[in-house]
Amino acid sequence: MEEHELAERCRLGDNRARKELYERYGGRLLAVCLRYVGDREAAQDLMHDTFLRVFDSFDKFTYRGEGSLRAWLERVAVNMALQYLRRNDVLSAASALDDAPQAYEEPDGDAVESIPQEVLMGFVSQLPSGYRTVLNLFVFEGKSHKEIAALLGINEKSSASQLVRAKAALAAKVRQWVKENM
């Protein structure tokens, strides 16, 4: 079924279309949720909550061409993850460190390319919540520090500091992995 038809049938409440939507995009949305919360069980709950929200909100979706349905679903998942993080007060640490960012040494690009994606995503999931959230919003969602600050209720300096700290932590993990595996 084409994306446009799938969206329209879901909008009309067609349960077969909803099942297809879930099967087609469930894995992707689980990965998005996992990137933010770092806990598989919580990510699964968020993914299911995302689909419930989506099924109730199809009247707000406007098809804008191939890929727009997936983009909308991912945006809903990110918003659900951010709500979860705010509700569980796991982002308060993001505003606690307003001092100057720490410097770090970038790992060799070839070394990073040699690490399996699952391992890299595991490194991301191990980051503290504030670091992980800012990293996700900046790198994967393309948000500016101003936008991140507004979304998380922190100042821009905190956002920049959290990003540098996240990158430094990831760089250390990459260097350690390379040292042990190459």
N, C-alpha and C positions, 0 to 999 in steps of 0.2 A: 504494500500500500504506500502510495506517495505521501510525503510529509504533510502537504496541504490537506489531502483527503483524511489522513489520520487525525489531524488537528480538528477538522470540521466534525468528524464522526465522534471524537471525544467530547466536543462542545455539545453535541446532541445527546450525550449520555450513553453512547453505544459501549456496552461492557466488553465486547470483543476488541474494539479499538483501544479501550483503556488497557486491556491485557497486553495488547501488542505494544502500546506505548511503554508500559512497564518493562516488558521484556527487551525492547529495543534500547531503552535509555537507563534502565535500572543500574547497570554496572557503572556507567559513566557518572551518574548522580551519587552513587555510593562512594566512588573515588573522590569526587568533589567534597562530599561531607567528611570523609576520612582525612582529607588534606587539612581541613579546618579543626576538627575536634581531636584527631589523633587516637581515638578509641573506637575500635571496630563496632562494638555493641551500640554505643551512642550514635555512631555514623549510620548504622542500619536503621535505628529508630528515626533519625533525622531524614533519611532517604524516604522512608514510608510516610512520614509527616509531610514531606515535600510533595509526594504524589497526591496525598489527600488535599493539600492546599491547591495544587494544580487542577485537580478534578473539580474543585469548587470555584475555580477562577478562570476557566477557559473563556468566559465572556470578555475578559480583559486582554486576551491574547490577540494580536494582529499579525497575520502571516505577512512577512516581508521578503519572501524568497527562500530558497533552499538554505537550510541551516538556522533559520530564525526560530524554529520550534526548539531545537536543541539549545540555542543560546538563551531562550526564555526559561527553559527548564533549569539550566545551570544557574541563571540569575536567581530564580526562586530558591534553589538549593543553598546558594551562598547566603541569601537573606535569612533563611531558616537557621543555618549554622551560626550566623552572627547573633541572631536572637537567642539561640541556645547559650552561646558563650556569655552574652550580657546577662541573661537570666540566671546563670549559674556563677556569675561574678568571677569568671576566670580571666577576664581582661584587665582587672584592676592592677595587676603587676605591670601591664604595659605602660601605665602612667607613672609608675613609681620610680623609673630610672630616667630622669631628665638630663643627666650629665652628658658630657661630650662623648660621642661614639668612640669605641675602641678601634684601633687600627688592626688590620689582619693581613696575612699574606694569601693572595689568591692561589688556589691549587692549579697545577698544570692542566691545561684544557684537554690534552690527550688522555691524562689520567682520569679526568672526570668522564670522558667519553667511554672509558673502559669499564666503568662501574655499571652494573645492571640497574635499570630504571627502578625496579622494586626496592633495591638497596637504597638508592637515593631518596625515594619517597619514604622509606623507613626512617632515614635520617631526618627528613622534614617532620614526620609524625612524632619524633622524639624531642623536638624543640619545645621549650616552654610555650604555653598558650599564647602569650602576648607576642613573642617572636614569630611564632608560626602564623598567627593571624595577619600580622603586618606583612610578612613575607608573601603570603598567599595573595593578599589584596594588591600588593605592589607588582609582584612578578606575574601572577596568573590572571588577575583581573585588570591589570593596567591602571590602577588607581594612583593618583598623585598623593603626596604626603598630606596635602590640604584636604583631599577627599577622605583619606584614611582617618585623619584626625576627627573630621566631622562624623564619620560612621561610628568610630569607637569612643568618642567623647574624650579624646586626649589632645594634646597640642602637637603641632607639626614637628617640633623638635623631638618629642618622644617617639613619634612615628619613625623619623629618620634614624634615631638612636637604636630603636628596636630592630630596624632593618639591618643596620650594620652589625649589630650583635648576632642576629640570626645568620647572616652571611659568614661571620667569623666562626660561629659554632659549626656551621656546615663545612667550612673550609677545614677545620680541625678534624672533623669526622672523615672527610674525604682523604686527607693526608694520612690519617691512621689506617684507613681501609687499604689504601695503596701500599703502605709500608708492610701490612700484614698479608696482602694477597697478590702482590706483583713481584 
